[in-house]
């Protein structure tokens, strides 16, 4: 259970939002909506623990995230604007090392399988510099298939993806939610996950 | 531990794929040290006396040159955020990154130093002291430099700012490093200087990862 209480965010001189409350329980999808510059990314970075809230508290299972950092981060995966894909490493090495660094080592076949599922089976060993923008984001998204984290925090995961990948991501979200996972998501595209009515959080 | 070995493997693989970066700093080291004989003239006695200091100054500048790579690339492509969000304590992976940085940029300097020392007419025993002093000194340079690299992350003109921040902090390492070689040349012995260098290294190893973790936290916001 993830909870935010009376959160406020100030960037520079501007207050992006204040007195923001949200709660996210098992099997729930929270859709953060708002115009460009309304603080969606800041909110997500706050929830990850990358940005300290100006005011308010974020708690994970009733405990402030700052005081249970290791347990929280082991149970969370963040997908940000930058895909964290190294140009000099191949798609396979990127995903393999990303999983090891995040503390959930996956077997060779699992890594290959995850990349194959996202349609990258034919470019496993190509350096990521030769992949397109959308393919790089697919490499980053493949982490979602391997992680055992229950909380997914996804910042615009659908950008630069084609229709096929869009459906893949939506079905991934559906499976994760059906297993009792939690997803916090920002997007400007419509998201339809079968069997789930998303909660929305409107930033103005 | 698993995560740290993965990090080291990743850093070393990346360094192997971009050998040019490490080689640039190494050639810079060689060229700076080779400029001095051209500038001050070919007097063998003078060159012998200043050899240790020149190699040390050149090593220090070369170590600084490679600081930009320590966090900047990871910051730009989002890897740094992912590292911060791993369950591993930041102090541990920061120490791992600095170790990898030293292996890639510090160790080649130590191995190249005797070649440059010979240019200045240093004897075998003096070369050994030079290498020992660099072996203790270059990790300290990487550790101290990491604080500057973390503080200037994402700033415009970060490269120049890093030199202004870090060079004054390098002074003690330079004094004791060059002093050790001087001690060997003048026959006064270099043990005291080397012990002090070791002391600086231990202190830097214990304190800098915490400082870097705090600096990164500020830079990433």
Interface residues (C-beta under 8 A of the other chain):
Chain A: X48 X49 X50 X51 X52 X70 X71 X73 X74 X76 X78 X80 X81 X82 X83 X84 X85 X86 X87 X88 X89 X93 X97 X98 X100 X101 X102 X103 X105
Chain B: X2 X3 X6 X7 X9 X10 X13 X14 X17 X18 X76 X77 X78 X79 X81 X82 X83 X84 X85 X86 X87 X88 X89 X93 X220 X221
